Amino acid sequence: MHTRTFTKVVVALMVVAAGLATAIQVSAQQHTRYKLIDLGTFGGPSSVLAPTIDGGPENPGRALTHNGVVVGVAETNIPDPFAPNLCNSSDCLVSHAFRYEDGVLTDLGALNGLSTNGSLAAWINDRGWIAGASSTGTLDPLSGNPGSRSVLWRNGEIVDWWSRRTQQPWASRRILHKRDS
């Protein structure tokens, strides 16, 4: 009697083990694979997705659309005109906002069309509107720091949101979010 019970238990364990092995194989076959892509720079040493004031990523989820478009900031090889005391990166190089799609890194430019003005792209919505900031190329008379404005890139053009709608930095990010929801 004990031998039959033992045999049934062993057979049951083998069936469970076979089922688990099959489930593990199926799970391994369905494992999501990721591809690491170097987005590049504009001649400088680094780039960052959705940067914050201190340079780190704020929320990488805000830098990526459902269509695979990514935004951020990449360094150029142009020395920062406010170096060495007031530069925005440790390398004292001008950084520009970028848009990356299908293997193409696009420089979004900066206010006044000057390559020496820095810019950054912090958010993008599924319509392709990009919120960020751009330096103005001048010093703020009150703080003595390089001046910057909240901007919105839409349909390939940069819009100085600061002067058009509000006097609050990063206001374009709120507008971008409201219109996309």
Phi and psi in degrees as a GROMACS rama.xvg file:
@    title "Ramachandran Plot"
@    xaxis  label "Phi"
@    yaxis  label "Psi"
@TYPE xy
-67.6416  -31.7055  HIS-2
-67.533  -40.9727  THR-3
-65.1072  -42.7475  ARG-4
-62.8763  -44.7131  THR-5
-60.9219  -43.2916  PHE-6
-63.1532  -42.2784  THR-7
-63.6675  -40.7653  LYS-8
-65.1934  -43.5013  VAL-9
-63.1217  -44.3057  VAL-10
-63.1848  -42.8657  VAL-11
-62.3235  -42.4577  ALA-12
-64.8956  -36.9705  LEU-13
-66.7974  -38.8606  MET-14
-65.0472  -44.0644  VAL-15
-63.3884  -44.2149  VAL-16
-62.7648  -41.2584  ALA-17
-64.4733  -40.7156  ALA-18
-63.3515  -42.4963  GLY-19
-64.7967  -41.3578  LEU-20
-62.0833  -41.0827  ALA-21
-65.0359  -43.0292  THR-22
-63.3015  -39.9532  ALA-23
-65.9736  -41.238  ILE-24
-64.2163  -43.7558  GLN-25
-62.9827  -42.5231  VAL-26
-62.1177  -42.3059  SER-27
-64.9921  -35.8275  ALA-28
-70.4226  -28.5558  GLN-29
-95.3942  7.55773  GLN-30
-61.5959  129.427  HIS-31
-69.5511  133.667  THR-32
-107.35  139.558  ARG-33
-114.785  155.068  TYR-34
-123.429  124.816  LYS-35
-86.7127  126.477  LEU-36
-121.064  126.168  ILE-37
-82.074  112.232  ASP-38
-73.6367  -21.2462  LEU-39
88.3019  -174.083  GLY-40
-139.532  -172.895  THR-41
-107.874  37.1077  PHE-42
108.501  -14.0826  GLY-43
-91.242  -177.861  GLY-44
-84.5257  -13.8407  PRO-45
-147.683  163.054  SER-46
-145.446  155.349  SER-47
-139.894  142.208  VAL-48
-84.9207  138.066  LEU-49
39.3711  65.5964  ALA-50
-71.8596  154.697  PRO-51
-101.411  -177.67  THR-52
-59.1791  -36.7565  ILE-53
-89.0391  6.32567  ASP-54
99.7447  -19.9263  GLY-55
-82.2852  167.18  GLY-56
-68.3587  130.023  PRO-57
-76.7714  -57.7345  GLU-58
-156.113  91.8225  ASN-59
-53.776  -25.0107  PRO-60
-64.5786  -25.6546  GLY-61
-81.4929  -10.5775  ARG-62
-96.9881  4.15272  ALA-63
-133.788  132.186  LEU-64
-95.4278  170.082  THR-65
-66.9289  -16.4818  HIS-66
-92.2198  3.00022  ASN-67
85.7824  14.6507  GLY-68
-85.5091  135.102  VAL-69
-121.563  142.716  VAL-70
-127.37  159.343  VAL-71
176.419  -147.257  GLY-72
-138.71  138.54  VAL-73
-131.244  142.471  ALA-74
-76.4868  144.598  GLU-75
-96.4837  -175.494  THR-76
-101.405  15.2459  ASN-77
-89.4923  124.268  ILE-78
-61.6729  139.67  PRO-79
-65.2687  126.931  ASP-80
-64.8026  -16.4785  PRO-81
-99.9762  10.2021  PHE-82
-68.8858  153.015  ALA-83
-95.689  -8.46911  PRO-84
-85.7608  -27.4626  ASN-85
-123.706  27.0491  LEU-86
-80.1082  156.425  CYS-87
-91.3345  -7.06458  ASN-88
-133.222  159.592  SER-89
-65.4018  -23.9846  SER-90
-85.8201  -7.6215  ASP-91
54.5833  44.0164  CYS-92
-114.855  149.398  LEU-93
-70.2473  135.504  VAL-94
-111.982  146.075  SER-95
-125.174  147.239  HIS-96
-63.9273  145.562  ALA-97
-132.769  161.488  PHE-98
-129.508  127.434  ARG-99
-119.179  124.131  TYR-100
-148.503  131.387  GLU-101
50.3277  43.7313  ASP-102
83.1095  2.81892  GLY-103
-112.481  121.666  VAL-104
-94.9104  117.971  LEU-105
-111.605  128.069  THR-106
-77.8627  119.342  ASP-107
-81.0077  -10.1358  LEU-108
79.3085  -170.763  GLY-109
-143.988  171.351  ALA-110
-58.7074  150.089  LEU-111
66.2464  4.91526  ASN-112
66.5664  15.8097  GLY-113
-90.214  131.934  LEU-114
-70.2576  -19.5334  SER-115
-83.7746  -8.35191  THR-116
-84.4236  131.886  ASN-117
-85.7791  160.168  GLY-118
-152.03  163.392  SER-119
-148.124  145.968  LEU-120
-110.242  123.644  ALA-121
-109.251  -29.6224  ALA-122
-140.582  150.625  TRP-123
-140.961  143.66  ILE-124
-107.296  175.488  ASN-125
-69.6681  -11.9659  ASP-126
-80.6696  -12.807  ARG-127
93.8335  5.53656  GLY-128
-75.3988  134.252  TRP-129
-120.524  127.448  ILE-130
-104.041  143.273  ALA-131
-173.702  -147.841  GLY-132
-146.126  157.347  ALA-133
-141.234  142.692  SER-134
-76.9214  157.945  SER-135
-99.6798  -11.9061  THR-136
86.2189  3.76679  GLY-137
-125.148  166.656  THR-138
-92.4662  139.952  LEU-139
-68.3342  124.899  ASP-140
-66.3669  -23.5694  PRO-141
-85.3955  -44.4049  LEU-142
-95.7419  -23.4245  SER-143
80.9331  0.144069  GLY-144
-90.0426  161.053  ASN-145
-57.2838  135.044  PRO-146
-74.1116  145.768  GLY-147
-142.924  158.73  SER-148
-133.207  150.661  ARG-149
-75.6667  131.096  SER-150
-132.131  162.885  VAL-151
-135.246  126.092  LEU-152
-97.3739  123.507  TRP-153
-143.472  129.907  ARG-154
55.1669  37.9142  ASN-155
80.3613  3.03224  GLY-156
-118.925  146.933  GLU-157
-92.9492  132.215  ILE-158
-115.221  126.11  VAL-159
-76.7742  91.3511  ASP-160
-68.1918  -30.7516  TRP-161
-57.0021  -49.307  TRP-162
-80.7648  -20.6702  SER-163
-87.9614  -36.3377  ARG-164
-124.303  -35.8596  ARG-165
-155.775  169.033  THR-166
-112.437  27.1373  GLN-167
-112.663  126.778  GLN-168
-60.7469  149.273  PRO-169
67.8975  13.2529  TRP-170
-62.6324  -33.0505  ALA-171
-61.5997  -30.3425  SER-172
-63.3805  -40.7674  ARG-173
-67.6902  -41.5358  ARG-174
-63.176  -43.0071  ILE-175
-58.2287  -46.3034  LEU-176
-66.4807  -42.3754  HIS-177
-64.6905  -40.4685  LYS-178
-77.9335  -14.5043  ARG-179
-96.9931  -13.3837  ASP-180
